[in-house]
C-alpha cells in the first residue's frame, strides 16, 4: 500500500522536531548530511486472515548547494515470512522562501520500482513550516502522486503536523495524513501521534503509531537518524 513519501528529514537546526511522516521545510546545510533507518508495521485489527506487514526503509540525505539537498531511500516489505523489494526513490528539494518564521520548499520525487509489480512514478510537492510559535511549530505538505506505468489519475496527499517542545531535547507531535484518490474521488486519512527525542545533537529518535479513520489496523513505527 503506497502510503507516504516518507521523507522524514533530519532537522539540522533544533528549531523544529522530526515528525514521523510529514516533512519539515528545512533543507540540509551544504556539505552536511544525515542517514538512518525508518520502519513501521501494519497490524490488522479484528481480521485474523491478514498478515502483519513490516516495512523497513533506509535513508540518506545530503546538502548539495545552499538551500538545495537530495534525499535517496530504498524500501522493502516483510510479510508471511517473505521479503520483497519496494522502490528506490530520489528526491531533490529546494527551499524557495526562508523567512524568520516561515519556510517554503519544493520537491520532485522520482520513484524507480525494484520489483516487477512496482511502478515508475513522479511526485511533485511543496512543504511549509511555521516556527517558532513559542514552543509550538507547524508543518504542512501537499503532494501529487502520479504513477507513470499504471492506468490511474494518481492521488493528492495533504499532511499536517503540529509539534510541541516539552523539554530541551524532547517534543511531541500529532500528524494528520490524508490521501485523495482522483480515480474514485475517495478520501482516506490516518492520525499519527508520536514523539521525537534528541539524546545528543547528532542523533534523533522518532516513535509514532498510525491509526486510520477506518480503525481496521494500527501502524507502530520507529526511526533513528544520524547527522554528519
BELJOTA-V58075 format. One record per residue. RES is the residue in one letter. D_CENTER is the distance of its C-alpha to the mean C-alpha in whole Angstrom. Layout:
RES_D_CENTER / RES_D_CENTER
This chain:
X_15 / X_12 / X_9 / X_6 / X_5 / X_3 / X_4 / X_4 / X_8 / X_11 / X_13 / X_16 / X_18 / X_18 / X_18 / X_15 / X_13 / X_10 / X_8 / X_6 / X_3 / X_5 / X_6 / X_9 / X_12 / X_14 / X_14 / X_16 / X_19 / X_22 / X_23 / X_20 / X_17 / X_15 / X_14 / X_13 / X_12 / X_9 / X_11 / X_12 / X_15 / X_16 / X_19 / X_22 / X_24 / X_27 / X_27 / X_29 / X_29 / X_25 / X_24 / X_21 / X_18 / X_16 / X_13 / X_13 / X_11 / X_12 / X_11 / X_13 / X_13 / X_16 / X_18 / X_20 / X_22 / X_22 / X_19 / X_18 / X_16 / X_14 / X_11 / X_12 / X_11 / X_13 / X_13 / X_15 / X_17 / X_19 / X_22 / X_25 / X_26 / X_25 / X_22 / X_21 / X_19 / X_16 / X_15 / X_15 / X_12 / X_14 / X_12 / X_14 / X_14 / X_17 / X_17 / X_20 / X_21 / X_21 / X_23 / X_24 / X_22 / X_20 / X_17 / X_16 / X_15 / X_14 / X_13 / X_14 / X_12 / X_15 / X_14 / X_17 / X_18 / X_20 / X_22 / X_24 / X_23 / X_20 / X_19 / X_19 / X_17 / X_16 / X_13 / X_14 / X_12 / X_13 / X_11 / X_14 / X_14 / X_18 / X_19 / X_21 / X_23 / X_25 / X_22 / X_20 / X_17 / X_15 / X_12 / X_12 / X_10 / X_12 / X_12 / X_14 / X_14 / X_17 / X_18 / X_21 / X_23 / X_23 / X_25 / X_23 / X_22 / X_18 / X_16 / X_15 / X_12 / X_12 / X_9 / X_11 / X_11 / X_14 / X_15 / X_18 / X_20 / X_22 / X_24 / X_24 / X_21 / X_19 / X_17 / X_16 / X_14 / X_13 / X_11 / X_12 / X_10 / X_13 / X_14 / X_17 / X_19 / X_21 / X_24 / X_25 / X_23 / X_22 / X_19 / X_17 / X_15 / X_13 / X_13 / X_11 / X_14 / X_13 / X_14 / X_14 / X_17 / X_18 / X_21 / X_22 / X_21 / X_19 / X_17 / X_15 / X_14 / X_12 / X_13 / X_12 / X_13 / X_12 / X_16 / X_16 / X_19 / X_21 / X_21 / X_22 / X_19 / X_17 / X_14 / X_14 / X_12 / X_12 / X_11 / X_13 / X_13 / X_16 / X_17 / X_20
